[in-house]
Amino acid sequence: MAADTAADGSAADTTVDGSATEAVEAVFRIESARIIAGVTRIVRDVGIAEELAQDALVAALERWPREGVPDNPGAWLTATAKHRAIDLVRRREVYARKLAEVGRSLEDVPPPVPPEPDDIDDDLLRLIFTACHPVLSAEARIALTLRLLGGLTTPEIARAFLVPEPTVAQRIVRAKRALAGAAVPFEVPYGEDRAQRLSSVLEVIYLIFNEGYSATAGDDLLRPRLCEDALRLARVLAALMPAEPEAHGLAALLEFQASRTAARTGPDGRPVLLADQNRARWDGLLIRRGFDALQRAGTGPYSVQAAIAACHAKARRYPDTDWATIAALYERLLVLSPSPVVALNRAVAVSMAQGPAAALELVDALTAEPALRGYHLLPSVRGDLLARLGRTEEARAEFERAAELTRNERERELLRERAADLAEGGAEGRAEGGAEG
C-alpha cells in the first residue's frame, strides 16, 4: 500500500522533518492494533479498517511535520481513522442500517480525544479473535495476526518466516476475503465457540513465539522481534481476559522462555546449551512476571508448560534443576496434549531424573513416529543419550544426521561440532531438551 511506502520513507516528501516522521512511525506501530480494532467496529471489515488506518497514517505524515506532533498522537490517529470510517459508512447505500448499528452518537463526531479505555480494550479483544478465527489456515492466522496486531509490514513478516513477500501478501489478502466471505462477526464469542476460538488465539501466539525463540531456518537461532510481538500479544490477551486461566498460562510460559533469550546465544550468535548458559544473564523481571502470571494460571497445557519453565527459572545452577518434577509435569502434559514432541521432551527429563538408559528406550520407541521422521531434535536427543552411555560412534552418527535435517544454520554448526568432538574423543554428551534451550 502507499502508506507502507510512505512509512518506510521512500515516498514521503523529502522535506518532512525526521523527528516528526519517526514519531508517526513509532506511534502507529504501537497504536495500529487499537486503531484498526476501533475502526473495524464501525465498518465491520478488517481489510477496510486496515486501509483506513493506513490513510490516517498518511495524513499524519503529511500534517505532523507542518503542524507539530499532537499532545495525544494515538488519539489523533484513532479519531482521524474513525472520521474516515464514518464518511465511508455515510456514502454507502446501506447508510441508514449501518448508522443504526454504529449508533446515533456518530452523527456528531467529537474532536480528537482518547476513547474510553474499556471501549478500546473490547475492540482489541474482538480483533484478536477475528484475526485468529478457525476459518483461516494456521499460516493465514499468523500472517494476519502479525499484520494487524503486531504492526509488522508484509516485508517484515516475509523476512521473519523466510518466505517470499508475494506469498505473505496473498495469505493476508485471502485471509481478509475469507473473513468477509464467511461473514465472521466482529465480536468475542461465548460458550463452546469461545473455547474453540480461544484455543486458536493461544495457538497462534504460541507458534509466533516459538518461531522467534528457535527459528526454523536461516542464519540466526533467534528472531527477537517475533518473540517480543508474541509476548506483547499474550500480555494483552491475559489483561483483557483475566478470568481465562490458559491465557495467563501462556503469558507465564512466554515470560519464562523470553527471560532466557540473552543467554541462549554467544557473542558470535552461536547457540549456548541450557547446561552452559550464564544464568546471571536471565532476565529477573521477566521471571518475576512469569511467576505472577503462573499464580493466575490453571491446569491446561500452556499452564503445565509454564510450570515446567518455572522449574528451570527456580534453579540457580543447572545441577539444581528439579528434573523429577519436570518429568512428572511432562507426564501430565502428555495426557492433556498428547504428541510425539511432548513425548520426546519427557524422555529428556527422564534421562536427567532416572538416567540415559531409561530415556533411550522411550526415544527408540519414537523413531517409528511419522511426525518425527524429519524432526532434527529426535536424532539430536538420541545422540546425546548414546554419548552419555559411552556409545560414541553411534552418537556421532546421530548428531551428523540431525545436522543434515535442520534448516537452521546455527543449529547445524552446533550439531556438527558435537559430532566432531565425539570423533576426536572429546566432549561427552549432555542433556538438552528439544524445547528447553
Secondary structure, 3 states (H helix, E strand, C coil): CHHHHHHHCCCCCCCCCHHHHHHHHHHHHHHHHHHHHHHHHHHCCHHHHHHHHHHHHHHHHHHHHHHCCCCCHHHHHHHHHHHHHHHHHHHCCCHHHHHHHHCHHHHCCCCCCCCCHHHHHHHHHHHHHHHCCCCCCHHHHHHHHHHHCCCCCHHHHHHHHCCCHHHHHHHHHHHHHHHHHCCCCCCCCCHHHHHHHHHHHHHHHHHHHHHHHCCCEECCCCCHHHHHHHHHHHHHHHHHCCCCHHHHHHHHHHHHHHHCHHHCECCCCCECCHHHCCHHHCCHHHHHHHHHHHHCCCCCHHHHHHHHHHHHHHCCCHHHCCHHHHHHHHHHHHHHCCCHHHHHHHHHHHHHHHCHHHHHHHHHHHCCCHHHCCCCHHHHHHHHHHHHCCCHHHHHHHHHHHHHHCEEHHHHHHHHHHHHHHHCCCCCCCCCCCCCC
